[in-house]
Amino acid sequence: MAYQGALVERVREQMEQQDREIDRLERDPDGDVAHEALLLERDRLRWLVKAYLRTRLAKVQEFAALVLRDSNGVQRRVSPQELKFANDHYLALGRLMNDAVLTHLPPNYSSLLKRFNGESGQALVEEPDTDVFVFCMVDRDCGQIPDGPNGETAELNAGDILNIRYKHIAHLVHGGQVHLV
């Protein structure tokens, strides 16, 4: 999912505006109810922004190698701060693994990026499981898409809410025709 920087910035500005209003209401003896309501709303917004950013950082941390490899255009969907975090995390993890483990292994096992598999190496870069079911809402008519091992298809019409394998709709999510619920 692409980083929603403009939305985060708008919410932060709204919280700053609410802080100014809260300060004004603290001086108003008749503003107790409004003051409490604004405090609750500001705290709710603060929690939502923190949860959003925390979740994104957890995903970036889990898939740092994938973000840095950028095989699927992942770097276009992360913020510059998240990209720096991925780079710093991956370098720190690499130093730790190298110092603690990899230097003690035979040379053909001493890479974070390759898994020794006989003559050929297999990548160790972890990727998200796209074969999981997700809930999504269709924003625009998409027509028929493949849905199943036996050639079944699903009709995606605007307003539909579906439980479908992510791999079948990933391109629609990235294209903005479908969003995850």
GUMIKOL-788737 format. One record per residue (C-alpha): x, y negated, z negated. Coordinates in Angstrom, 1 decimal, padded with zeros to 4 digits. Example, Ala and Ser with C-alpha at 12.3 -4.5 7.8 and 13.67 -1.06 7.14 Angstrom:
<recs>
X->012.3, Y->004.5, Z->-007.8
X->013.7, Y->001.1, Z->-007.1
</recs>
This chain:
<recs>
X->000.0, Y->000.0, Z->000.0
X->001.4, Y->-003.4, Z->000.9
X->002.3, Y->-005.8, Z->-001.9
X->-000.4, Y->-008.3, Z->-002.5
X->001.8, Y->-011.3, Z->-003.3
X->-000.7, Y->-014.0, Z->-002.4
X->-003.3, Y->-012.3, Z->-004.6
X->-000.9, Y->-011.9, Z->-007.6
X->000.1, Y->-015.6, Z->-007.2
X->-003.6, Y->-016.7, Z->-007.1
X->-004.4, Y->-014.7, Z->-010.3
X->-001.3, Y->-016.2, Z->-012.0
X->-002.5, Y->-019.7, Z->-011.1
X->-006.0, Y->-018.9, Z->-012.4
X->-004.5, Y->-017.7, Z->-015.7
X->-002.5, Y->-021.0, Z->-016.0
X->-005.7, Y->-023.0, Z->-015.3
X->-007.4, Y->-020.9, Z->-018.0
X->-004.6, Y->-021.6, Z->-020.4
X->-005.0, Y->-025.3, Z->-019.9
X->-008.8, Y->-025.0, Z->-020.4
X->-008.2, Y->-022.9, Z->-023.6
X->-006.0, Y->-025.6, Z->-025.0
X->-008.7, Y->-028.2, Z->-024.3
X->-011.4, Y->-026.0, Z->-025.9
X->-009.3, Y->-025.4, Z->-029.0
X->-009.6, Y->-029.1, Z->-029.8
X->-013.4, Y->-029.1, Z->-029.1
X->-015.4, Y->-028.0, Z->-032.2
X->-018.4, Y->-027.0, Z->-030.0
X->-016.4, Y->-024.8, Z->-027.7
X->-016.0, Y->-021.6, Z->-029.8
X->-018.0, Y->-019.3, Z->-027.5
X->-016.5, Y->-020.6, Z->-024.3
X->-013.0, Y->-020.5, Z->-025.9
X->-013.4, Y->-016.8, Z->-026.9
X->-014.8, Y->-015.9, Z->-023.4
X->-011.9, Y->-017.6, Z->-021.7
X->-009.4, Y->-015.9, Z->-024.0
X->-010.9, Y->-012.5, Z->-023.2
X->-011.0, Y->-013.2, Z->-019.5
X->-007.3, Y->-014.4, Z->-019.5
X->-006.2, Y->-011.3, Z->-021.4
X->-008.1, Y->-009.1, Z->-019.0
X->-006.5, Y->-010.8, Z->-016.0
X->-003.0, Y->-010.5, Z->-017.6
X->-003.6, Y->-006.8, Z->-018.3
X->-004.7, Y->-006.2, Z->-014.6
X->-001.7, Y->-008.0, Z->-013.2
X->000.7, Y->-006.1, Z->-015.5
X->-000.9, Y->-002.8, Z->-014.7
X->-000.7, Y->-003.5, Z->-010.9
X->002.9, Y->-004.4, Z->-011.1
X->003.8, Y->-001.6, Z->-013.5
X->002.2, Y->001.0, Z->-011.2
X->004.0, Y->-000.4, Z->-008.2
X->007.4, Y->-000.3, Z->-010.0
X->006.7, Y->003.3, Z->-011.1
X->006.0, Y->004.3, Z->-007.5
X->009.1, Y->002.4, Z->-006.3
X->011.2, Y->004.1, Z->-009.0
X->009.9, Y->007.5, Z->-008.1
X->010.4, Y->007.1, Z->-004.4
X->013.5, Y->004.8, Z->-004.4
X->015.4, Y->006.8, Z->-001.9
X->012.4, Y->006.9, Z->000.5
X->012.0, Y->003.1, Z->000.2
X->015.7, Y->002.5, Z->000.9
X->015.7, Y->005.0, Z->003.8
X->012.7, Y->003.2, Z->005.3
X->011.8, Y->005.9, Z->007.8
X->008.1, Y->005.0, Z->007.7
X->008.4, Y->001.2, Z->007.5
X->008.0, Y->001.3, Z->003.7
X->010.2, Y->-001.8, Z->003.2
X->007.6, Y->-003.9, Z->005.0
X->005.1, Y->-003.0, Z->002.3
X->007.2, Y->-003.8, Z->-000.8
X->008.2, Y->-007.2, Z->-002.2
X->011.8, Y->-008.4, Z->-002.1
X->011.9, Y->-007.9, Z->-005.9
X->010.7, Y->-004.3, Z->-005.6
X->013.3, Y->-003.6, Z->-002.9
X->016.0, Y->-005.0, Z->-005.1
X->014.7, Y->-002.9, Z->-008.0
X->014.7, Y->000.2, Z->-005.8
X->018.3, Y->-000.5, Z->-004.7
X->019.5, Y->-001.1, Z->-008.3
X->017.7, Y->001.9, Z->-009.6
X->019.0, Y->004.2, Z->-006.9
X->022.6, Y->003.0, Z->-007.4
X->022.4, Y->003.4, Z->-011.2
X->020.8, Y->006.9, Z->-010.8
X->023.5, Y->007.8, Z->-008.3
X->026.3, Y->006.7, Z->-010.7
X->024.8, Y->008.6, Z->-013.5
X->024.3, Y->011.8, Z->-011.5
X->027.8, Y->011.6, Z->-010.0
X->029.4, Y->011.0, Z->-013.4
X->027.4, Y->013.6, Z->-015.3
X->026.9, Y->016.4, Z->-012.8
X->028.0, Y->016.1, Z->-009.2
X->031.8, Y->015.7, Z->-009.9
X->031.6, Y->019.1, Z->-011.6
X->030.1, Y->021.0, Z->-008.7
X->031.7, Y->022.4, Z->-005.5
X->032.0, Y->019.9, Z->-002.6
X->029.1, Y->021.3, Z->-000.6
X->026.7, Y->020.7, Z->-003.6
X->028.0, Y->017.3, Z->-004.5
X->025.5, Y->015.0, Z->-002.7
X->022.3, Y->013.4, Z->-003.9
X->021.0, Y->013.2, Z->-000.3
X->021.7, Y->016.8, Z->001.0
X->020.6, Y->020.1, Z->-000.4
X->023.0, Y->022.9, Z->000.5
X->021.1, Y->025.5, Z->002.5
X->023.6, Y->027.8, Z->004.2
X->025.0, Y->026.1, Z->007.3
X->022.5, Y->023.3, Z->007.5
X->021.6, Y->020.6, Z->005.0
X->018.1, Y->019.7, Z->004.0
X->017.2, Y->016.2, Z->002.8
X->016.6, Y->015.8, Z->-000.9
X->014.8, Y->012.5, Z->-000.5
X->011.4, Y->013.0, Z->-002.2
X->008.4, Y->011.9, Z->-000.3
X->004.8, Y->011.5, Z->-001.6
X->002.4, Y->014.4, Z->-001.1
X->000.1, Y->013.3, Z->001.7
X->-001.9, Y->016.5, Z->001.6
X->-003.9, Y->015.4, Z->-001.4
X->-007.5, Y->014.4, Z->-001.5
X->-008.2, Y->010.7, Z->-002.0
X->-011.3, Y->008.6, Z->-002.2
X->-011.6, Y->005.9, Z->000.5
X->-014.0, Y->003.4, Z->001.8
X->-014.3, Y->002.7, Z->005.5
X->-014.2, Y->-001.0, Z->006.3
X->-014.6, Y->-000.7, Z->010.1
X->-016.0, Y->002.1, Z->012.3
X->-013.2, Y->004.5, Z->013.2
X->-015.0, Y->007.2, Z->015.1
X->-014.0, Y->010.9, Z->014.8
X->-010.8, Y->011.9, Z->013.0
X->-009.4, Y->015.4, Z->012.5
X->-010.3, Y->016.9, Z->009.1
X->-009.4, Y->020.5, Z->008.5
X->-007.3, Y->023.3, Z->009.7
X->-009.9, Y->024.7, Z->012.2
X->-010.3, Y->021.6, Z->014.3
X->-013.1, Y->020.1, Z->012.2
X->-013.6, Y->016.4, Z->012.5
X->-015.2, Y->013.7, Z->010.3
X->-017.1, Y->010.7, Z->011.5
X->-015.9, Y->007.5, Z->009.8
X->-018.5, Y->004.7, Z->009.8
X->-018.3, Y->001.3, Z->008.1
X->-019.4, Y->001.5, Z->004.5
X->-018.8, Y->005.2, Z->004.1
X->-017.1, Y->006.4, Z->001.0
X->-015.2, Y->009.7, Z->001.6
X->-013.1, Y->012.2, Z->-000.3
X->-010.6, Y->013.3, Z->002.4
X->-007.0, Y->014.3, Z->002.7
X->-004.7, Y->011.3, Z->002.8
X->-002.7, Y->012.6, Z->005.7
X->-005.7, Y->012.3, Z->007.9
X->-006.4, Y->008.6, Z->007.1
X->-002.9, Y->007.2, Z->006.4
X->-002.7, Y->005.4, Z->009.7
X->-006.1, Y->003.9, Z->009.1
X->-005.1, Y->002.7, Z->005.6
X->-002.0, Y->001.1, Z->007.0
X->-004.1, Y->-000.4, Z->009.9
X->-006.6, Y->-002.0, Z->007.4
X->-009.6, Y->000.0, Z->008.7
X->-009.9, Y->002.0, Z->005.5
X->-008.9, Y->001.3, Z->001.9
X->-008.4, Y->003.6, Z->-001.0
X->-010.9, Y->003.4, Z->-003.9
</recs>
